[in-house]
Amino acid sequence: MEWKDKKKGFIYITYALLLFFFLYRIRSFAALGKNLLGILFPFLVGGFLAFLLSLPMGWLERKLFPKEKSRTLYRFKRPISLALTFLLLIGIVGLVILMIVPALSDTVQKIIATVPAFLFKLVDDLKKWNLPVQDLEQWVNEAAINWSLIGEKVFHFLENWSTGFMTSTFGVVFSVVSGVADGVISLIFAIYLLGAKEKLYRQLKILGYAFLPEKVTDKVLRVGSLIHKTFSNFFAGQCMEACILGTMFMVFMAILRIPYAVLIGLLIALTALIPIFGAFIGCATGVILIVMVNPMKALLFLALFLILQQVEGNLIYPKVVGNSVGLPSIWVLVAVTTGASVMGILGMILFIPLFSVAYSLIREAAKKQLKKKHVSEEKYKN
């Protein structure tokens, strides 16, 4: 047996033993991974926050600080752009809160006031159609009679819950302090990454070329560049598309005098960040809110939703997001479904750019293999 064959056999045996040890101790490795994830969680959140904020910060740097106009001011582009980015973020969050809190409060009050009347009207309409509603009518009458009592019970429940919650002082204090500490660490880490991203990138390249083969480092950097480009295009386009869709709903609902225009518009804008299914979640919530006030307006809102969804899907989304992600529709559906199963709502958002990167890399590798094997294009093009 030649030395090369012995070397391959030794490598295969080593891999098999390592795989067996990993599977045998998989629970220990899972616990270790969970602990490690808990330690790294603030830094992962900080890195994700830095990535999102780098999009508007980079845009501000390009628009406000062209190098050829003022070299002195150009030196301060990073701290000024970073400060403006955080001010913009605080302003957007504050504006959303100022718009949504009064609207939500007004909505809750209207729903509480209109639920009894809505139920009585529903019973009367069912009676006109000669449908059996005796049990429903009895329940509505009891609910209407005990409406104040129900409110008192809810209030006492919340009071008792808050009292019991506050009795576990140590657990509450520890959770609050831990959450605040993680948030502060994430924010500081994000600011550091944003302030020195070029320097960190240069250091990583130095380490890669110093300790890895040059071809491997080139491949890693190219894949990293593809990941950054894909995620940047996806998040920028998705946010812009959500803002446009939410604004369209606000404007048309106000024109058609459909209630809760501001609240539902903001809700649809937020849920539209979730690909495919997000806008339908906002639509279902909007229908439930509007039907309590005016069932006919709810039907009008549903028709408006179907029209605007067609406009958004056929005109806005291709123009705003376009082919920046580069993932066919069938794989978008697979990515969203898989992401929802693995990580919930966050997975529905993240798995589309992840699948897009994997799709691009696999397609590139397949083309190289076909070229290497000298396979004619006629065999797979047609």
Phi, psi and omega in degrees: 000133182285163182296324180296319179294320177296321180295317178297317178298319179297320180294317180296319179296320179297314178299319181296318179295318178296319178295318178297317180296320179296314180293325180293324181250035187294327179293320178295318178294324178295317178296320178296319178296321178295317178295319179295321178296322177297322179290318184275353186305312179300324181286326176294318177296318178298319178295319178294319178296318178297320179297315180295317182287339179293338180293304176291328180295317178296321178296318179296319179297319181289323185276323187266337188229066173292133188297327187285345185273314183213105181290327180294311179292331182297331180294333183258018184295322184292306180297323180292315180295322179295316179296318179295325179296315179292322176296320177296317178298313179298320180296317180295314180298316179297320179295318179297318179296316180296329180277322189273328183293309177298320180296320180293318178298314178297322180296316180298317179297318180294320180296316179299322182284330187261347182300311179301314181297322179296318181292319177297319179294322179297318179296317180296318179295321178293326177295322180297331180270009178058040178262148180290111184232022184298313182295318179295319180296319179297317180296319180295318179296318179294320179295321180292321180294320185262021184300315179292324179294322177298317178298320179295319180296319178298318180296315179295324178298313179296323180294314179294321180296316180293324178295314178295327179292320183284342180292328177277070190298315185298315181296319180294313182297317181297317180296317181294313181297318179296316179296317179295318180297316178298319179296318179295317178299316180298317181294315180296318179296320178296317179297318179297317179297318181292325182284334185228036185293322179294320180294317179295320179297319179295321178294320178295321177295320178298314179297319180297311181289337181281322189244357179237158174300147185299320180295322178296316180296318177300318180295316180298316180294322180292318177294320177298320177296321178295317179298314181298315181296316182295312180295320180297312180298320182294309183292320178297313180293320181294319179294316179295319180295321179294319179295317179296315181295316179296320178295320178299317180294317178302312184295309184290325176293323177293320179296318181276002179057042174273132184294159177063038183299313182293312183297313182290324177299315177295320180296317179293322178297319180289315182287338179292345175294337175275116184298146174068297189269343188299311182297328179290329174296315177297322179296314180299317178296318179297318179298318180297319180292316186286325184296336177292332182263312184207103181301325179294322176294329177295319176295321177296320177295320179296319177295319178298320180298315181296322180291311182293329177295322177293318178297316181294316184289327185262337183242306188287308185300314178297326181283317185281307181271317176060217180261023183298327179281324176070034181240125178301155186302320182297323179282335172297316178297317178297318181296315181295316180296314179296316179298321178296323180290326185272313188230012179072218183298318179300321178294325178298329180277316188281331188286340177294307177295328177296314177296324180296318178297313179298320179298316180295317181293318180294319179296319179294317179295321179295319179297321178295319180293321178296319179292322180294324181273359179058042177278130181291142179297334182297335183284337181233352178282319183270000000 
